[in-house]
Amino acid sequence: MFVSDFRKEFYEVVQNQRVLLFVASDVDALCACKILQALFQCDHVQYTLVPVSGWQELETAFLEHKEQFHYFILINCGANVDLLDILQPDEDAIFFVCDTHRPVNVVNVYNDTQIKLLIKQDDDLEVPAYDDIFRDEEEGEEHSGNESDNGSEPSVKRTRLEEEIVAQTMKRRQRREWEARRRDILFDYEQYEYHGTSSAMVMFDLAWMMSKDLNDMLWWAIVGLTDQWVQDKITQMKYVTDVGILQRHVSRHNHRNEDEENSLSVDCTRISFEYDLRLALYQHWSLHDSLCNTCYTAARFKLWSVHGQKRLQEFLADVGLPLKQVKQKFQSMDVSLKENLREMIEESANKFGMKDMRVQTFSIHFGFKHKFLASDVVFATMSLMESPEKDGSGTDNFIQALDSLSRSNLDKLYHGLELAKKQLRATQQTIASCLCTNLVISQGPFLYCSLMEGTPDIVLFSKPASLSLLSRHLLKSFVCSTKNRRCKLLPLVMAAPLSVEQGTVTVVGIPPETDSSDRKNFFGRAFEKAAEGTNSRTLHNHFDLSVIELKAEDRSKFLDALVSLLS
């Protein structure tokens, strides 16, 4: 059921208990976790934190710990499936689920005792009515007409029997109609997968309601929202609306900076609203590298072609930036050039057809020396979490990423930025090779691209978030490069090798790249149906239903089934 008063029905309930915290492996979940940890620290709440990257890990961890806890909090996992069916918990276990995945499973919505959903009701959830989905089994189907008045006339008996048979038949027909209608309603409701309000924002809201919100918590809420935007999980409209909400909190927390008398000390944390360039990591890189490795600019310039490289040179000439300056670290550029850099780049970008070169975002200053944009932190944290370094296990990576969000661990954040640069470079190189060798092919209802074993940097794309980001960027670049109008409107299915020993591939489905795109993804259901129909050996282990693992030998029959399903 949906929790209406988070403070009373959630926080005050767990405040005096030992709690088990399951946190999914994405940046928004990490930020929500940081906010909750800070609140728990304030109130001395005992908790155990368990990172989970998929359903299997969640089940295993639950089985391991269920004896010791009654209260379980799930962040960014658990809302879009029947949780009680998967975990089979005891009757007294209570689950608080704070999850951005939509649609929310109807059993979770209408379970009043064990499932408590920490989900904002103002997201247009469109949950079907209880009576359309659930129906009490009607008793008395078997009527005992024969035993009743045995003494009455045979003709009266016969008439009564006929009436009962007609009534029964009508009941059965009504039930069949209700079941057919229920199937349709559920299909319409569960057909598309999409994302709601960031979990970090929901947790920040809770902190604010209890008057325990700090600047750090506000920054984590901002990073959580920016993660959704960077990964295209929400629409531009939703992003702008949520930025507006956070902007009010930012001015409330950071307004003292303007006032000379009450100015903060030099090494304080300051958050400010920015209308900044849409260039990845440009303040920690060179402007040239950032332009080449940001999806938005690389796709618009078509940098994988010689003509695209020429256009980039023309663009830089139009901005009036010398190559020597552009290719050195941003920090070392001439101050006179940096002063009006954003306006100059935006002006030239408009001439080159890039109307959205600047975006609303936030930045944080730690003292004078360290400044980060919210998107910088998202890329760094994501790279730390999905780092393919051999010695790091999933849990180690999770803890490194969690630590990098704390102000006291700036060295980890800078390490994350270096990994992120490597990841972005590899992404653009892979996109260039896919487009130049025509690896993106139209299968009819969707585009398909498969990365071969032995592709450079393939190990960087074995994790789901990195592969999803690559797929999104590839689709954007393909749409900019193709002349075929029909192909511009198609979704993309992408496969990458996962494990050579086990012969498995990761398959990701990405919705079409259109301006009016509502970011709703239909591949989750389609993958399930295609796998069922062909008995393909798949593993639906990821919290995003549009990411699956598949046996490489079953790939062709799986794709054929997908084509016929979506045609």
Salt bridges, closest charged atoms under 4 A:
GLU12 OE2 - ARG7 NE 3.67
ASP43 OD2 - LYS212 NZ 2.67
GLU64 OE2 - HIS65 NE2 3.92
ASP92 OD2 - HIS70 ND1 3.38
ASP99 OD1 - HIS101 ND1 2.74
ASP123 OD2 - ARG102 NH2 3.30
ASP123 OD1 - LYS238 NZ 3.73
GLU137 OE2 - ARG175 NH2 3.05
GLU138 OE1 - ARG135 NH2 3.11
ASP149 OD1 - ARG160 NH1 2.62
GLU179 OE2 - ARG175 NE 3.37
ASP205 OD2 - LYS120 NZ 3.50
ASP213 OD2 - ARG252 NH2 2.69
ASP213 OD2 - HIS253 NE2 3.04
ASP232 OD2 - LYS476 NZ 2.39
ASP232 OD1 - ARG519 NH2 3.71
ASP242 OD2 - LYS238 NZ 3.33
GLU274 OE1 - ARG342 NH1 3.30
GLU274 OE2 - LYS371 NZ 3.61
ASP276 OD2 - ARG342 NH2 3.31
ASP289 OD2 - ARG425 NH2 3.43
ASP318 OD2 - LYS351 NZ 3.28
GLU343 OE2 - ARG358 NH1 3.91
GLU346 OE1 - ARG358 NH1 3.06
ASP376 OD2 - HIS284 NE2 3.19
GLU389 OE2 - HIS415 NE2 3.83
ASP403 OD2 - LYS412 NZ 3.08
GLU418 OE2 - LYS421 NZ 3.08
GLU528 OE2 - ARG525 NH1 3.20
ASP544 OD1 - HIS101 NE2 2.79
ASP544 OD1 - HIS195 NE2 3.62
GLU553 OE1 - ARG537 NH2 2.94
ASP554 OD2 - ARG537 NE 2.99
